[in-house]
Amino acid sequence: MAPRAKSAPGQNDRRKPRTGRHSANPIVRKPGQAAGAQKSSRLHPVQSSNTPSVPFSQPARTKRKHPQECEAEADKPKDERPAKQPRKGAPSHPELSDENLQKDSESGAKAYKSGGVSEQPKELPPLSRSNLQILDNELMNSAAPNSPALKRTLSRRSITASEAETTRSQRSSGNTAFYRHKNLTAVQIRIHAQPPECIQAAINRIVNRKVSKERRAELRLIAQEFREGCLKNVRAQSGEDDFLDPLHTALKSLGLKNLCLHEKADWREELKPVVQQQQHFSSSFMAGVHQLEVDGASARPRKRQQRSAGEYMSPKSSMTNAPIRTPANNPQELRTTPLPPSPTPEKEGDRYPIKTPRPDLTMGIELTALISTLSSQNLSEVRARTFLEWLQNEMVQYKPDGPLEPMLSLVPAPRALDLAFPFAIVEGKAYSTGRQIFEAENQAAVSGACGLKIQIDLDNLVNHAITSSASLPTTSTTEPPLFFSITTQGPIHELWVHWTVVEDGVRMFESKLLDSCNALLLEGGEGFMVKLNNVGFWGTGPFVDSVVKRLGKVARKAKT
């Protein structure tokens, strides 16, 4: 066989780059192999044996061979082996070179082909959403001006309890402020109002009633015990229920006859005030403007409808205001996609719901005492009990479009059946937990409106009984409906009065702050306890007498 041209290897060597990619299989030379076979071995890889072959690493910066050197190498004896290359390669450099990366890839590929297991670098876990958020925060902090160094963001465990309470308090204060501004206003509940002169005179007769010296001495002792209980809770940083316990004990110590107290009693939902429909204004003059907006919707892109920062958007209204996608480019989709239902007008009560009252403490009349007193109105106790049950079970419709409701819900809480005609409630917050008295005032305002509704329904029954009978007088000498509440925040206590007025056909429920004190100050606590005594005396005395007289009128008229 004729020998091949010897210039080819030299040409191939000149074409190879200095640090090129090596073949996946190494070139193995056997002793006694001919030069032609040696050349053919370069073209055809030798079958790998069971023993994994050692990769051949070419030292860095190897000098190129000239054609004359290739010819001299071919003329060497066949039995002469090539000199072994030293194991030590070029001196290591601190930077990673392309050759080192190339060797790693070649060794991994050879180990995989030879059946061995190559050690692959461990993959990092996938980037989670929380880690990505932390990384973004760190990058933003580092990119901020005047940022000295990259600070580590706080994890959930590193956030202190005070910071969490501050965030929760800010969120709660924003919600309670919106609840008063929107929800309570929607049902005509107004706080910090001024009563008419006739109502203010009735309030003064109740709160500013003079007490005897003996009774004032008793109230001073009750105020001292009340102060000691509040001071103990302040030092212990107690919760809401613990702070209410000294007030509960003080109310019991007043020794008021026929007083009934209940804790955490859920009131009836039908007692809550509803949104009254007002027909004073109409938006019919805006029909043309609305039509212009609809016509110009296709001409210009409409921005997403936005509400003011403090306005509430319910899920229903957000779905109604959502843009509707028209599949104009897909006729098949146009035929199969059903049309959305027409939006129904949303009620004001759905947008601004009112929470059902659940006072921390409800003060009312004992039902047994009410039945016993009502029996003096020419009724036996059996008939008096049956009459009160009939008032609660008889369903009537006060408004043409209104729901059916009991004729008189004299027992406000289904779980407190021994308490009738509430006249005061207590709503408390513990300031050691970050809750504010602002929220307690909102809750007390709703409870006051519900308590006033019971008295209003009783007056309506009396008016129907009077107008349907010619023998009864047409004028009423009863006092205006009143209700009281006590709001607390730790040792801070407030006394509120609630009343109702009708203006321009709209019934409104208003309230006013009467007195405020810190129970840790004995002088202020003593005066506050005198006012609480007067409110309790009115609720178990003149108020009960007024209720019994009005119930007697209705009973005589409803008697068959």
C-alpha positions in Angstrom: 0.0 0.0 0.0 1.5 3.3 -1.1 2.2 5.7 1.7 0.1 8.8 1.9 1.3 12.3 1.6 3.0 13.5 4.7 2.0 17.1 4.4 -1.6 16.4 5.5 -0.8 16.1 9.2 1.0 19.3 9.2 -1.8 21.1 7.5 -4.3 19.6 9.9 -2.1 20.8 12.8 -2.0 24.3 11.4 -5.8 24.4 11.1 -6.3 23.3 14.7 -6.7 26.1 17.3 -4.3 26.3 20.1 -6.9 25.2 22.7 -9.5 23.4 20.6 -12.1 20.8 21.4 -10.6 17.3 21.7 -12.2 14.1 20.5 -14.6 12.4 22.9 -12.5 9.2 22.7 -8.7 9.2 23.4 -6.2 7.9 20.9 -4.5 4.7 22.1 -1.3 3.6 20.5 -0.3 -0.1 20.7 3.3 -1.3 20.5 4.3 -2.7 17.2 1.6 -0.8 15.3 2.6 0.4 11.8 2.7 3.9 10.7 -0.2 3.5 8.4 -2.2 1.9 11.2 -1.2 4.7 13.4 -2.5 7.2 11.0 -5.7 5.2 10.6 -6.1 5.1 14.3 -6.3 8.9 14.3 -9.2 8.6 11.9 -11.1 5.8 13.5 -11.5 5.6 17.3 -10.4 2.4 19.0 -13.2 0.5 20.8 -13.1 1.2 24.5 -12.2 -1.6 26.8 -13.7 -2.6 30.1 -11.0 -0.6 31.9 -11.7 3.1 31.7 -9.1 4.9 29.7 -7.2 7.8 31.2 -7.9 11.0 29.3 -5.0 12.5 27.5 -4.5 16.1 28.5 -2.4 18.3 26.3 -0.4 20.8 28.2 -1.1 24.4 27.7 0.8 26.4 25.0 2.1 23.3 23.1 4.5 24.2 20.3 3.2 23.5 16.9 5.0 20.8 14.8 6.4 21.7 11.4 6.0 19.3 8.4 9.7 18.3 8.7 9.1 17.1 12.3 6.1 15.1 11.2 8.2 13.3 8.6 11.0 12.6 11.1 8.4 11.1 13.5 7.1 8.8 10.8 10.6 7.5 10.0 11.3 6.5 13.6 11.4 2.7 14.4 8.1 1.0 15.0 9.1 -0.4 18.4 10.1 2.9 19.8 7.4 4.4 22.0 6.8 8.0 22.2 8.2 9.8 25.2 5.7 10.1 28.0 4.4 13.6 28.8 5.0 14.8 32.3 1.9 14.7 34.5 2.4 18.2 35.6 0.9 20.6 33.2 1.3 24.3 32.9 1.5 26.3 36.1 -1.9 26.9 37.5 -3.4 30.4 37.3 -5.8 32.0 39.7 -8.4 32.4 36.9 -10.2 29.6 35.3 -9.1 29.0 31.8 -11.0 27.6 28.9 -8.8 24.5 28.9 -9.7 23.6 32.4 -13.4 23.9 31.6 -12.8 21.9 28.5 -11.0 19.1 30.4 -13.9 18.9 32.9 -16.5 18.5 30.2 -14.4 15.9 28.4 -13.8 13.9 31.6 -17.5 13.9 32.4 -18.4 12.8 28.9 -15.8 10.0 28.9 -16.9 8.7 32.3 -20.5 8.7 31.1 -19.6 6.7 27.9 -17.5 4.2 29.8 -20.4 3.4 32.2 -18.9 5.2 35.2 -20.8 7.7 37.2 -19.6 11.2 37.0 -19.9 13.6 39.8 -22.2 16.4 38.7 -22.4 19.6 40.7 -25.4 19.8 42.9 -28.2 22.0 41.5 -29.4 24.9 43.5 -33.1 24.7 44.7 -35.6 26.6 42.5 -36.1 30.2 43.4 -39.3 30.6 45.5 -41.6 33.6 45.6 -40.5 34.5 49.1 -36.8 34.4 48.3 -37.4 36.4 45.2 -39.2 39.1 47.2 -36.4 39.2 49.7 -33.9 39.5 46.9 -35.8 42.3 45.3 -36.0 44.2 48.6 -32.3 43.9 49.0 -31.6 45.2 45.5 -33.9 48.1 46.0 -32.3 48.9 49.4 -28.9 48.8 47.8 -29.9 50.9 44.9 -31.4 53.6 47.1 -29.5 56.8 47.5 -27.3 57.3 50.5 -27.3 53.6 51.1 -24.1 52.7 52.9 -24.3 48.9 52.5 -26.6 46.1 51.5 -28.7 45.3 54.6 -30.4 42.1 55.2 -34.2 42.3 55.1 -36.1 41.2 58.2 -37.5 37.8 58.2 -40.9 36.9 59.8 -39.2 35.6 62.9 -37.0 38.7 63.3 -40.0 41.1 63.2 -40.7 42.1 66.8 -44.1 41.8 68.4 -44.3 45.6 68.8 -43.9 46.2 65.1 -46.6 43.6 64.3 -49.0 45.2 66.8 -48.3 48.6 65.3 -49.2 47.4 61.8 -52.3 45.6 63.1 -53.3 48.8 65.0 -52.9 51.0 62.0 -54.9 48.6 59.8 -57.6 48.4 62.5 -57.8 52.2 63.0 -58.3 52.7 59.2 -61.1 50.2 59.1 -62.9 51.6 62.1 -62.7 55.1 60.8 -64.1 54.0 57.4 -66.8 52.1 59.3 -67.9 55.2 61.1 -67.7 57.5 58.1 -69.5 55.2 55.6 -71.4 52.3 57.3 -72.8 54.2 60.2 -73.6 57.2 58.2 -75.5 55.1 55.7 -78.0 54.1 58.4 -78.2 57.6 59.8 -76.1 57.0 63.0 -74.3 60.1 64.0 -71.8 60.4 66.8 -70.9 63.6 68.7 -74.2 65.3 67.9 -76.2 67.9 69.9 -79.6 67.0 71.1 -82.7 69.3 71.0 -83.5 71.3 74.2 -86.3 69.0 75.3 -84.1 65.9 75.0 -81.2 67.7 76.8 -83.5 68.6 79.6 -84.5 64.9 80.0 -80.9 63.9 80.0 -80.0 66.4 82.7 -82.9 65.1 84.9 -81.5 61.6 84.8 -77.7 62.2 85.0 -77.5 65.2 87.4 -79.9 63.8 90.0 -78.8 64.6 93.5 -77.9 61.8 95.8 -77.9 61.7 99.6 -74.8 61.9 101.7 -75.2 58.3 102.8 -75.4 57.1 99.2 -72.5 59.2 98.1 -70.3 57.6 100.9 -71.3 54.2 99.6 -70.4 55.2 96.0 -67.0 56.5 97.3 -66.2 53.0 98.6 -67.3 51.4 95.3 -65.1 53.9 93.4 -62.1 53.0 95.6 -62.5 49.2 94.9 -63.0 50.1 91.2 -59.7 52.0 91.2 -57.8 49.1 92.9 -59.1 46.6 90.3 -58.2 48.8 87.4 -54.7 49.5 88.8 -54.1 45.8 89.2 -55.0 45.1 85.6 -52.8 48.0 84.4 -49.8 46.6 86.2 -50.5 43.1 84.9 -51.1 44.3 81.4 -54.4 42.3 81.4 -56.7 41.7 78.5 -60.1 43.1 77.6 -62.2 40.8 79.8 -60.0 41.4 82.8 -60.4 45.1 82.5 -64.2 44.8 82.3 -64.3 42.7 85.5 -63.9 45.7 87.9 -66.7 47.6 86.1 -68.9 44.6 86.2 -68.2 44.2 90.0 -68.9 47.9 90.5 -72.3 47.8 88.8 -73.3 44.8 90.9 -72.2 46.7 94.0 -74.7 49.5 93.3 -77.4 47.2 94.6 -80.0 48.3 92.1 -83.3 46.4 92.3 -84.6 44.5 89.3 -81.3 45.1 87.4 -80.3 42.3 85.0 -76.8 42.0 83.6 -75.6 39.7 80.8 -72.1 39.3 79.2 -71.5 38.7 75.5 -75.1 38.4 74.5 -75.8 38.4 70.8 -78.7 40.7 69.9 -81.3 40.0 67.3 -80.4 41.0 63.8 -83.8 42.6 63.0 -83.1 45.3 65.5 -80.4 46.8 63.4 -81.3 50.1 61.6 -81.6 49.8 57.8 -80.9 52.2 55.0 -83.8 54.5 54.4 -84.7 55.1 50.7 -84.5 58.8 50.0 -86.2 60.2 46.9 -85.0 63.8 47.2 -82.6 63.6 44.3 -82.5 62.0 40.9 -79.7 61.4 38.4 -82.0 61.5 35.3 -80.3 64.7 34.2 -77.1 62.7 33.7 -78.6 60.4 31.1 -77.1 62.4 28.2 -73.6 62.5 29.8 -73.7 58.8 30.4 -74.7 58.1 26.8 -71.7 60.2 25.6 -69.4 58.1 27.7 -70.8 54.9 26.2 -70.6 56.2 22.6 -67.0 57.3 23.1 -65.8 54.1 24.7 -64.9 52.5 21.4 -63.0 55.6 20.2 -60.7 56.0 23.2 -59.4 53.5 25.7 -61.1 53.8 29.0 -59.1 53.7 32.2 -59.9 51.4 35.0 -62.6 52.8 37.1 -61.2 54.1 40.4 -62.8 54.9 43.7 -61.6 57.4 46.2 -59.0 56.1 48.7 -61.5 55.9 51.5 -64.5 54.5 49.6 -65.4 50.9 49.9 -65.9 48.7 46.8 -67.9 45.6 47.3 -67.2 42.4 45.3 -70.6 42.8 43.5 -69.8 46.3 42.4 -66.3 45.4 41.3 -67.7 42.6 39.2 -70.3 44.9 37.7 -67.6 47.5 36.8 -65.3 44.9 35.3 -64.7 45.4 31.6 -66.5 42.9 29.3 -64.3 41.4 26.5 -66.0 41.2 23.2 -64.8 38.3 21.0 -65.1 40.2 17.7 -62.1 38.4 16.1 -63.4 34.9 16.8 -66.9 34.3 15.3 -67.1 30.8 16.9 -66.5 32.3 20.3 -69.1 34.9 19.6 -71.7 32.2 19.0 -70.8 30.1 22.0 -70.1 32.7 24.7 -73.2 33.6 26.7 -74.0 37.2 27.4 -73.4 38.4 30.9 -76.4 39.0 33.1 -77.6 42.5 33.4 -76.3 44.2 36.5 -78.8 44.5 39.3 -78.8 47.7 41.4 -76.9 47.2 44.6 -78.6 48.1 47.9 -76.9 50.6 50.2 -77.2 48.1 53.0 -75.2 45.5 51.0 -72.4 48.0 50.4 -72.2 49.2 54.0 -73.2 46.4 56.3 -73.8 47.0 60.0 -72.4 44.6 62.5 -75.0 42.9 64.7 -74.5 44.1 68.3 -72.8 41.8 70.8 -72.1 44.1 73.8 -69.6 43.1 76.4 -72.2 43.8 79.0 -76.0 44.4 78.6 -78.0 46.1 81.3 -81.8 45.7 81.3 -84.9 44.8 83.4 -85.4 41.4 84.8 -88.3 39.7 82.9 -89.9 38.3 86.1 -89.9 41.8 87.7 -91.5 43.2 84.5 -94.2 40.6 84.6 -94.9 41.2 88.2 -95.2 44.9 87.7 -97.4 44.5 84.6 -99.8 42.4 86.6 -100.8 45.7 88.4 -102.4 46.9 85.2 -105.6 44.8 85.7 -103.7 41.7 84.4 -102.8 38.5 86.2 -99.3 37.2 86.0 -100.4 34.5 83.7 -102.1 36.9 81.3 -99.1 39.3 81.6 -96.7 36.5 80.6 -98.9 35.4 77.8 -99.3 39.0 76.6 -95.5 39.5 76.4 -95.0 36.2 74.6 -97.7 37.2 72.1 -95.9 40.5 71.3 -92.7 38.7 70.5 -94.3 35.9 68.4 -96.8 38.0 66.4 -95.2 39.0 63.1 -96.2 42.2 61.4 -95.0 44.3 58.5 -94.3 47.9 59.5 -93.5 49.1 56.0 -95.3 48.1 52.7 -92.0 46.7 51.2 -90.4 45.8 54.5 -89.9 42.3 56.0 -92.0 40.6 58.5 -90.7 41.1 62.1 -92.0 40.6 65.6 -94.5 43.2 66.8 -92.2 44.0 69.7 -88.8 42.5 70.4 -88.7 43.3 74.1 -86.1 40.6 74.7 -83.1 41.7 72.6 -80.9 38.5 72.9 -82.2 35.0 72.3 -79.5 33.7 74.7 -80.5 36.1 77.5 -84.3 35.4 77.8 -84.5 36.8 81.3 -83.4 40.3 80.2 -86.0 42.7 78.8 -86.0 46.3 77.6 -82.2 47.1 77.7 -81.4 50.7 78.7 -77.6 50.6 78.7 -74.6 48.6 77.4 -70.8 48.4 78.0 -68.3 48.1 75.2 -64.6 47.8 76.3 -61.2 47.5 74.8 -57.9 46.8 76.5 -55.3 49.4 75.5 -52.4 46.9 76.3 -53.5 45.0 73.2 -53.5 48.0 70.9 -57.3 48.2 70.5 -58.8 51.7 70.6 -61.8 53.2 72.3 -62.8 54.6 68.8 -63.9 51.1 67.9 -65.9 50.7 71.1 -67.7 53.9 70.4 -68.8 52.5 67.0 -70.1 49.4 68.5 -71.9 51.3 71.3 -73.6 53.5 68.7 -75.1 50.5 66.9 -76.3 49.0 70.2 -77.8 52.3 71.1 -79.7 52.5 67.9 -81.0 48.9 68.4 -82.1 49.7 72.0 -83.9 52.8 70.8 -85.7 50.8 68.2 -87.3 48.7 70.9 -88.7 51.8 72.5 -89.8 53.3 69.2 -91.8 50.1 68.4 -93.4 50.3 71.8 -94.4 53.9 71.1 -95.8 52.9 67.7 -98.0 50.3 69.4 -99.2 52.9 71.9 -100.0 55.4 69.1 -102.0 52.8 67.2 -103.9 51.9 70.4 -104.6 55.6 71.1 -105.8 56.5 67.6 -108.1 53.5 67.3 -109.9 54.4 70.6 -111.8 57.6 71.1 -112.0 57.2 74.9 -108.2 57.4 75.4 -106.3 60.7 75.4 -104.5 61.6 72.2 -101.5 63.2 73.9 -98.6 61.3 75.4 -96.8 62.5 78.5 -93.9 59.9 78.3 -90.3 61.0 78.2 -88.4 60.8 74.8 -86.6 57.5 74.1 -83.2 57.5 75.6 -80.3 54.9 75.8 -77.0 55.0 77.6 -73.6 53.3 76.9 -70.2 53.0 78.6 -67.1 52.7 76.5 -63.8 51.8 78.0 -60.1 51.5 77.0 -58.2 50.1 79.9 -58.8 52.4 82.9 -60.3 55.1 80.6 -64.1 55.2 80.8 -66.7 57.2 78.9 -70.4 57.7 79.4 -72.6 58.3 76.3 -76.3 59.1 75.8 -78.2 58.1 72.7 -81.5 59.5 71.3 -83.5 59.6 68.1 -85.0 62.5 66.1 -86.9 62.7 62.8 -86.0 65.4 60.3 -87.6 65.7 56.9 -89.1 62.2 57.2 -85.7 60.6 58.0 -85.1 59.0 61.4 -81.6 59.6 62.7 -79.9 58.0 65.7 -77.5 60.4 67.5 -75.2 60.2 70.5 -73.2 62.6 72.7 -70.4 62.2 75.2 -71.5 63.0 78.8 -68.5 62.3 81.0 -65.1 60.7 80.8 -62.6 59.7 83.5 -59.5 57.7 84.3 -60.4 55.2 87.0 -56.8 55.4 88.4 -57.7 59.0 89.6 -60.0 58.6 92.6 -61.7 62.0 92.3 -62.7 61.5 88.7 -63.8 57.9 89.4 -66.0 58.9 92.2 -67.9 61.5 90.1 -68.2 58.9 87.3 -69.6 56.3 89.7 -72.3 58.8 90.8 -73.5 59.2 87.2 -73.6 55.5 86.7 -75.7 55.1 89.8 -78.1 57.7 88.4 -78.4 55.9 85.1 -79.0 52.6 86.8 -81.6 54.2 89.1 -83.5 55.6 86.1 -83.3 52.3 84.2 -84.7 50.3 87.1 -87.2 53.0 88.3 -88.8 55.6 86.1 -88.0 53.8 82.9 -89.7 50.6 84.1 -92.8 52.5 85.2 -93.0 54.2 81.8 -92.7 50.8 80.0 -95.3 49.2 82.2 -97.8 52.0 81.6 -97.4 51.8 77.8 -97.7 48.1 77.8 -100.9 48.3 79.8 -102.5 50.6 77.2 -101.6 48.1 74.4 -102.8 45.1 76.5 -106.2 46.7 77.1 -106.7 47.5 73.4 -105.5 44.0 72.3 -107.7 42.3 74.8 -110.5 40.4 73.1 
